[in-house]
Each structure stands twice: as structure tokens, then as C-alpha cells.
Amino acid sequence: MKPQPSGREKLRSLPSMDLLLSIPELGPYFSSLGRETVKSVLSETLKVMRDKIINGEDTVPSPEAVFALAFPELKAKKTGSLRRVVNATGVVVHTNLGRSCLAREAMDAVTAVSGSYSTLEYDLSEGRRGHRTDHVEWLIRVITGAESGLVVNNNAGAVLLMLAALCSGKDVIVSRGELVEIGGSFRIPEIMAFSGANLVEVGATNRTHLKDYRNAITGDTAAVLKVHPSNFRMEGFTSSVPREELAMLAREREILFLEDLGSGTMIDLAPFGLKGEPTVSDCIRQGVDVVTFSGDKMLGGPQIGGIAGKSEIIKKLRTFPLLRALRVDKMTLAAFEATLRLYLSDRPLDIPTLSMISEKPEDLRKKAASLSFKLKKTLPGASVSVVEAEDAVGGGAFPAEVLSGWGVAVSMESLGSAGNILALLRECTVPVIAGARENMAVLHVRTLIQGDEDIICSAFRNIAAGR
């Protein structure tokens, strides 16, 4: 019997980098990633194989084996990680999948300013330097009814700027029931500490009364802050103080009334069965001095932080040094301006987020029937059926509300379990992200956009062909 090579001999037989770099299959990766990146991936792969040999693994390395091990990493780097996906989850404002889809007008505006020079900070009428946020601030004023407006890179930045500019070194009163943590470990107490403001907690977790705020006000108090609970809700024995009462108290005691609205709702969503979410205009009308909100949630635009309120207060934010670190780029401003103009022209349902939320169940059922018909033709041996589904708004808004939806359930013995089907869908050229129930993959149609049906059918066709 031929003696097996020792571990040392195996290490010596690891292919050289020059040999690996000569593998013909690496050609496409050289052109897309560059020689040094390919070399780095191969080097890491050789280290993995070297460690396996040292740990006693019975393998004889070869150039083909090294390439096979390196291939997934090379493929991932060549493809790119920030990619388009099909959202078949039924969650409209899906935080992990990029939140709101932009309207066509917003995408066109981004394309127009990103590929050419623009009037980002140029006043055409005066022929001199202008202010970049002028493009959207007048729209905020008109749409919300506020005296003034301002924008920064996101709502967390808006809250930070507001507190740092107006309340640093002073007390800010917040109900204990509103000291929330939202995605990414964003906690109100930590943001407040970072801003230099002093947090004063009032009330109980479930109930806060006007007297709690009144008794907490001292000569060191700068403001009362109301915070949107985002994806957190309390039910049962609860109470909170209406905005009008807090506004009256703030005026009476000559302090500010601030609000972090979070979700940026611009229109009343009650006609779509979603009640209880205040709009930015509601906050202004009910006496809030300054309100902050997100652009990429219920507003349906890009990631941006909006600030609306009284002009003399916004002026302080506009001159605060932190503002420059939070300023917005030209593509975001272009998308936001185009989105706000849809509200201005009374066309909010042209915004995909609001269009998806407002879609009627009967229309969703027709969409599901259409997708089901196509999938039955694509997968002759599969079980494909139209099913009722529970969708969600997402993005921290209406966490307790269920949107009645429809979807298509798919199961196929040759493809394995629902979990395996979902994994295969995620590996497609355009990944498809779906749900599951009762060992069936479920494709929610509410969140499908134009062209997604064909992508889904192509994905299943390729998956089935690979089995």
C-alpha cells in the first residue's frame, strides 16, 4: 500500500500563488475585481486550507480545490452586496430591504442631477451661491403649514440637532412611556445624553398625566419632548397627555414643546383603515414648536430627516455648527423634492408606499391570481395556490395593524421544505425574499412592483432546472 503523505508534505504541496493565478477560470474576476483583490481572496483561502491540514484534515490540496473553496467569495465580491431584490414579504416599509421605494418622478430627478452639474448651491436669479436646502424647505412649509423648515441626513440626526442646538446643558422632560429604543439600538436617552441635554423622566411606564409634566418644570427646563413610540405599543390601562395640553403648558411656562414624530406621515391614512397616526401638519396645528420626521418611511421618499416649526427656532438650528456634519447630498435632495411635489400636486398615491398601503383586497387577489397562473405554467409539478395573507405597514408605523392581503403559496417535493425554497430564492440572480407557512413558500403580492412577477417566474424556472 502506498504510504499517505504527512501533514508537512501536504503543506509543501499547497499550490503556489503563481500557479493559482494562472487558472483560466479566474479571467472574469481579474477584469471585474482587479488582480490584487483576487490574490487576496486566494491567499485567505490558502490560509484556511493550511489550517485544516495543521488540524489533521485528510486532504491533498490542489489548484482546483483552492479555486472551488475561493469561488463563493469571488462570486460574492464580483456580484456586489447592495443589490436589487424582490420584496414578496408583504411588509411595505421594509427596514431591511431599503424601506420605501421611490416614485418614478423621484428616480428621474436623481438621474437628472447625478449625471450632470446642477443648481445644488447656485441661485440662478442672482447668479451667485445659494443654499442647498432651499430646494425643499419651501415645500415643507407649504405642505405642513409650518413657519419654517429644514432638512438633515436622517431623523436621528434631526433629533440630535434639535436637542443640541436648543437644549444643551438644560433639562428636557420626557414621559417614561416614550423612552423607546428603535432599530439599530437608537435609544432616546442616549441621543439626549450625546446632545448635552439632561433627561428628566416623568410619569409611569403606562400612564403619564399633565401634572407630572407641570411638577417637573424648573428654572433649568428647556423643553418638553414628545416621542413617537415607533414599533412599540402599550394597550390596556394607559394614558398620555394630548398635544394641545402640552402645548398650552409649554407656552404658560415659557419653554419649548418639541416632538420626534418618527414616521413622517403627511396625509390622513384613516381612509385606508389606518387610524391614530398623526400627520406633521397635525403636530404643527396642535401647537408643537418643532417637529422632526423621517422621509423614507410613511412619507415615501428617500432617507432624510425633516424639521418643521417656528421660524425663530429653526433659525437657531440653521446656524448651529452640527448642521454641516448632517447636511444632505444632491441626490437625496432631488428625490425628496420630487416626492414632496407629488403631495403638492395632490398625487400622493403616485408614491409606491402609499399606493401599496391603499391597495384594495380585491385588486390584490387579482394580482395573486395572475402570479399563480404564471407559476403553474412555470412549475408543472408544483402545488401552487392563491391564499389570503397578512401584510404589514412596517417601518415602525402601525405595529398592531394587519393589512388584509393575498399571496401565492408554492410547494414542490423536489425542491424540499419551505425553508429550502426560501434559501434557493435568495440565491437567485435577483434574490426573491418571501414568507412561509405550513411548509409552503408564500409570495405576498402587495409589495411586488412592475416586473417582479417575471423575475419570480424566472427564479423558480432556474431553481427547478438546477434540480
C-alpha positions in Angstrom: 0.0 0.0 0.0 1.3 3.4 -0.9 2.1 5.5 2.2 -0.1 8.5 2.8 1.6 11.9 2.7 2.4 13.5 6.0 0.9 16.8 7.1 4.2 18.5 6.3 4.2 17.1 2.8 0.7 18.2 2.3 1.6 21.7 3.3 4.5 21.7 0.9 2.2 20.5 -1.8 -0.1 23.5 -1.5 -0.2 25.2 -4.9 1.9 28.4 -5.3 0.1 31.7 -5.8 1.6 32.0 -9.3 0.0 28.6 -10.2 -3.3 29.6 -8.8 -3.3 33.0 -10.6 -2.8 31.1 -13.9 -6.1 29.3 -13.6 -8.2 30.3 -16.7 -11.5 30.5 -14.8 -10.1 33.5 -12.9 -10.1 35.6 -16.0 -13.5 37.3 -15.4 -12.6 38.0 -11.8 -9.4 39.8 -12.8 -11.4 42.2 -15.1 -14.1 43.0 -12.5 -12.2 42.8 -9.2 -8.6 43.5 -10.1 -5.6 41.2 -9.7 -4.8 42.3 -6.1 -8.3 41.5 -4.8 -8.3 38.1 -6.4 -4.9 37.4 -5.0 -6.1 38.5 -1.5 -9.1 36.1 -1.7 -6.9 33.2 -2.8 -4.4 34.0 0.0 -7.1 33.8 2.6 -8.3 30.5 1.0 -4.8 29.0 1.2 -4.7 30.0 4.9 -7.9 28.2 5.5 -6.6 25.1 3.8 -3.3 25.3 5.6 -5.1 25.5 9.0 -7.2 22.4 8.0 -4.0 20.4 7.2 -2.4 21.5 10.5 -5.5 20.4 12.4 -5.2 16.9 10.8 -7.7 17.0 8.0 -7.1 14.2 5.5 -6.9 16.2 2.3 -4.4 16.7 -0.5 -4.7 20.3 -1.7 -4.8 21.0 -5.4 -5.3 24.2 -7.5 -8.8 23.1 -8.3 -9.6 22.6 -4.7 -8.3 26.0 -3.7 -10.3 27.6 -6.5 -13.5 25.7 -5.5 -13.1 27.0 -2.0 -12.4 30.5 -3.1 -15.2 30.6 -5.7 -18.1 31.7 -3.4 -16.2 34.6 -2.0 -15.0 35.7 -5.5 -18.6 35.4 -6.9 -20.0 37.4 -4.0 -17.4 40.2 -4.5 -18.0 40.2 -8.3 -21.8 40.4 -7.9 -21.8 43.2 -5.3 -23.7 43.2 -2.0 -26.1 46.1 -2.3 -28.4 44.6 -4.9 -32.0 44.8 -6.1 -34.3 42.2 -4.5 -38.0 41.3 -4.9 -39.9 42.1 -1.8 -42.6 39.3 -1.6 -42.9 39.6 2.2 -46.0 41.9 2.3 -44.1 44.4 4.6 -44.4 47.7 2.7 -41.8 49.9 4.5 -39.3 47.0 5.0 -36.4 48.4 7.0 -34.0 45.6 6.0 -34.9 45.8 2.3 -34.4 49.5 1.9 -37.7 50.9 3.3 -39.7 52.9 0.8 -39.4 52.5 -3.0 -39.1 55.9 -4.7 -41.7 57.2 -7.1 -40.8 57.4 -10.8 -40.6 61.2 -10.6 -38.1 60.9 -7.7 -35.9 58.4 -9.6 -35.9 60.6 -12.7 -34.9 63.6 -10.6 -32.0 61.7 -9.1 -30.8 60.6 -12.5 -31.0 64.2 -13.8 -28.8 65.7 -11.1 -26.4 62.9 -10.6 -25.1 62.6 -14.1 -24.6 66.3 -14.7 -23.9 69.6 -12.9 -26.8 71.1 -11.1 -28.1 74.1 -9.1 -27.3 72.4 -5.8 -25.9 75.6 -4.3 -26.4 78.1 -7.1 -29.0 80.9 -7.3 -29.9 81.3 -11.0 -31.8 84.6 -10.5 -28.9 86.2 -8.7 -26.1 84.4 -10.4 -24.3 83.6 -7.1 -24.1 81.0 -4.4 -27.4 79.7 -3.0 -28.4 77.4 -0.2 -28.7 73.7 -0.9 -31.8 73.1 1.3 -33.8 75.9 -0.3 -35.0 73.4 -2.9 -37.1 71.6 -0.3 -37.7 73.9 2.6 -40.4 75.9 1.0 -42.2 72.7 0.1 -42.1 71.6 3.8 -43.6 74.9 4.8 -46.4 74.8 2.2 -47.3 71.1 2.8 -47.1 71.1 6.6 -48.3 74.6 7.4 -45.2 75.3 9.4 -43.5 78.7 9.5 -40.1 77.2 8.5 -38.4 74.0 7.6 -35.0 72.4 7.5 -33.6 69.0 6.4 -30.7 66.9 7.5 -29.4 63.4 6.7 -32.0 61.4 8.7 -34.5 61.7 11.6 -31.9 60.6 14.2 -29.8 63.5 13.0 -32.8 65.8 13.2 -33.5 64.9 16.8 -29.8 65.3 17.7 -29.6 68.7 16.1 -32.8 69.9 17.7 -31.7 68.9 21.2 -28.1 70.0 20.8 -29.0 73.4 19.4 -31.9 74.2 21.7 -31.4 72.2 25.0 -27.8 71.5 25.6 -27.0 72.0 29.3 -30.7 72.2 30.2 -33.4 69.8 31.2 -35.8 68.1 28.8 -38.9 66.4 30.1 -40.0 63.1 28.6 -42.7 60.6 29.6 -41.3 57.2 30.7 -43.6 55.5 28.3 -41.8 57.3 25.4 -38.2 56.4 26.3 -38.1 53.9 23.4 -35.4 52.0 21.5 -35.9 51.6 17.8 -33.8 49.8 15.1 -30.1 49.9 15.3 -30.1 50.4 19.1 -31.2 54.0 18.7 -32.3 55.0 22.2 -33.8 58.3 23.2 -31.9 58.6 26.5 -28.5 58.0 24.7 -29.2 60.6 22.0 -30.3 63.1 24.6 -27.1 62.5 26.6 -25.0 62.9 23.4 -26.7 66.2 22.7 -25.7 67.6 26.1 -29.4 67.8 27.3 -30.4 66.5 30.7 -33.2 63.9 30.6 -36.0 64.3 33.2 -38.3 61.3 33.3 -41.9 61.8 34.3 -45.0 59.6 34.9 -45.1 55.8 34.9 -44.4 53.4 32.0 -48.0 53.1 31.1 -49.6 56.4 32.4 -48.4 59.9 32.3 -50.5 62.9 33.4 -50.3 66.7 32.8 -49.5 67.2 36.4 -46.4 65.0 36.0 -45.0 67.4 33.4 -46.1 70.5 35.4 -44.4 69.3 38.6 -41.2 68.5 36.8 -40.7 72.0 35.3 -38.0 74.1 37.0 -35.8 77.1 36.1 -33.5 74.7 34.3 -36.1 73.2 32.0 -35.7 74.0 28.3 -38.4 71.8 26.7 -41.0 69.1 26.9 -40.2 66.4 24.3 -42.9 64.0 22.9 -41.5 60.9 21.2 -43.3 58.6 18.7 -43.3 55.1 20.1 -42.3 53.7 16.7 -42.8 49.9 16.6 -43.8 49.8 20.3 -47.4 50.0 21.6 -49.0 49.7 25.0 -52.6 48.6 25.5 -54.9 48.4 28.5 -54.5 50.7 31.5 -52.7 53.5 29.7 -52.9 57.3 29.3 -50.9 60.1 27.7 -51.3 63.8 27.6 -52.8 65.3 24.3 -50.6 67.7 22.3 -52.8 70.7 22.8 -52.5 70.4 26.6 -48.7 70.0 26.5 -48.5 73.0 24.1 -50.6 75.1 26.4 -48.4 74.1 29.4 -45.2 74.9 27.5 -46.5 78.4 26.5 -47.6 79.0 30.0 -44.2 78.2 31.5 -42.2 79.7 28.6 -40.5 76.5 27.5 -40.3 74.7 24.2 -42.6 71.9 23.1 -40.7 69.5 20.8 -41.8 66.3 19.1 -40.0 63.4 17.4 -42.8 62.2 15.1 -40.6 59.5 13.6 -42.6 58.2 10.7 -43.3 61.4 8.7 -46.9 60.9 7.8 -48.1 63.7 5.5 -51.7 62.7 4.8 -54.6 61.2 6.8 -54.4 57.4 6.4 -57.8 56.7 8.0 -59.5 56.2 4.6 -57.2 53.2 4.2 -58.2 51.8 7.5 -55.2 53.1 9.4 -56.1 55.4 12.2 -54.4 57.1 15.0 -51.2 58.2 13.2 -50.8 62.0 13.4 -49.5 63.9 10.4 -46.8 66.5 10.5 -49.5 69.1 9.9 -51.5 67.8 12.9 -48.5 68.4 15.2 -47.9 71.9 13.9 -51.6 72.7 14.2 -51.8 71.3 17.7 -49.1 73.6 19.0 -45.7 71.8 18.6 -42.9 74.3 18.3 -40.6 72.0 16.3 -41.3 68.5 14.9 -38.9 66.1 13.3 -39.8 63.3 10.9 -38.4 60.7 8.5 -38.6 60.9 4.8 -38.2 57.2 3.9 -41.0 55.7 5.9 -44.6 56.8 5.6 -43.7 59.9 3.6 -42.4 57.5 0.9 -39.3 59.4 -0.1 -35.5 58.9 0.4 -33.7 58.7 3.7 -33.8 62.2 5.1 -34.6 64.0 8.3 -37.2 66.7 8.1 -37.6 69.5 10.6 -40.7 71.8 10.7 -41.7 74.5 13.1 -41.5 78.1 14.2 -39.1 80.3 12.1 -37.2 81.9 15.0 -36.4 78.4 16.5 -35.5 76.9 13.1 -33.1 79.8 12.6 -31.1 78.6 15.6 -30.8 75.2 14.1 -29.8 76.6 10.8 -26.8 78.4 12.3 -25.7 75.6 14.7 -22.3 74.1 13.8 -23.5 70.5 13.9 -25.7 71.1 10.9 -22.8 70.9 8.4 -22.0 67.4 9.6 -25.6 66.3 9.0 -26.2 68.0 5.6 -27.9 66.2 2.7 -26.4 65.2 -0.6 -27.8 66.4 -4.0 -29.3 63.0 -5.0 -31.3 62.8 -1.7 -32.5 66.4 -2.1 -33.6 65.7 -5.7 -35.6 62.7 -4.7 -37.1 64.5 -1.7 -38.1 67.5 -3.7 -39.8 65.3 -6.4 -41.6 63.3 -3.7 -42.9 66.5 -1.9 -44.1 67.8 -5.2 -46.4 64.8 -5.6 -48.0 65.9 -2.3 -48.1 69.5 -3.5 -50.0 68.4 -6.7 -52.3 66.2 -4.7 -50.9 63.0 -6.2 -49.7 61.1 -3.0 -50.9 57.8 -4.4 -48.3 58.0 -7.1 -45.9 57.3 -4.3 -45.3 53.5 -4.1 -45.5 53.3 -0.3 -48.9 54.9 -0.2 -50.1 53.1 -3.3 -49.3 49.7 -1.7 -50.9 50.6 1.6 -54.1 51.8 -0.1 -54.5 48.8 -2.4 -57.8 47.1 -2.2 -58.0 43.4 -1.2 -60.0 42.5 -4.4 -57.2 44.1 -6.5 -54.6 42.1 -4.6 -56.5 38.9 -5.2 -56.4 39.6 -8.9 -52.7 40.1 -8.8 -52.2 36.9 -6.8 -54.4 35.0 -9.4 -52.2 36.4 -12.2 -48.9 35.3 -10.5 -50.4 31.9 -9.6 -51.4 31.3 -13.3 -47.8 32.1 -14.4 -46.2 30.0 -11.8 -48.4 27.0 -12.6 -47.1 27.2 -16.2 -43.5 27.6 -15.0 -43.7 24.7 -12.4 -45.9 22.0 -13.8 -45.2 19.6 -10.9 -45.6 22.1 -8.1 -48.5 22.9 -5.8 -49.5 26.5 -6.5 -52.5 28.2 -4.9 -53.9 31.7 -4.2 -54.1 32.3 -0.4 -55.1 35.0 2.0 -52.2 36.7 3.6 -51.5 39.1 6.5 -49.4 42.1 5.4 -47.9 44.9 7.4 -47.1 48.6 7.0 -43.6 48.2 8.6 -41.1 51.0 9.3 -42.3 51.3 12.9 -45.7 52.6 11.9 -49.0 50.8 12.9 -47.2 47.8 14.5 -50.5 46.4 15.7 -52.4 46.8 12.5 -52.7 43.9 10.0 -53.3 44.7 6.3 -55.5 42.1 4.7 -53.7 40.8 1.7 -53.3 38.0 -0.8 -50.4 35.8 -1.9 -49.4 32.7 -3.8 -48.3 29.6 -1.8 -45.8 27.3 -3.6 -44.6 23.9 -2.6 -42.7 21.3 -4.7 -41.5 18.0 -3.4 -38.3 18.1 -5.5 -37.4 21.5 -4.0 -37.6 20.3 -0.4 -39.0 22.2 2.5 -40.3 25.8 2.5 -37.2 26.9 4.2 -35.1 25.3 1.5 -37.2 27.0 -1.2 -36.7 30.4 0.5 -33.0 29.8 0.7 -32.9 28.9 -3.1 -34.9 32.0 -3.9 -32.4 34.2 -2.0 -29.6 32.7 -4.1 -31.1 33.8 -7.4 -29.5 36.5 -9.7 -32.2 38.8 -8.4 -32.9 37.5 -4.9 -36.6 36.9 -4.0 -37.4 37.5 -0.3 -40.7 35.7 0.7 -42.5 34.3 3.6 -43.6 30.8 4.6 -46.4 28.9 6.4 -47.4 25.3 6.7 -44.3 24.3 4.8 -45.1 26.4 1.8 -43.3 29.4 0.5 -45.7 32.3 0.3 -45.3 35.2 -2.1 -47.2 38.3 -0.9 -48.2 40.4 -3.9 -48.9 43.7 -2.1 -45.2 44.6 -2.2 -44.4 43.5 -5.8 -43.5 46.2 -8.2 -43.6 46.2 -12.0 -41.6 43.4 -13.5 -41.4 41.4 -10.2 -43.8 38.7 -11.5 -41.5 37.8 -14.4 -38.4 37.8 -12.0 -40.2 35.4 -9.7 -41.1 33.0 -12.5 -37.6 33.2 -13.9 -36.2 32.4 -10.4 -38.4 29.3 -10.0 -37.6 28.2 -13.5 -33.9 28.4 -12.8 -34.3 26.7 -9.4 -36.3 23.8 -10.9 -33.8 23.4 -13.8 -31.0 23.1 -11.3 -32.6 20.1 -9.5 
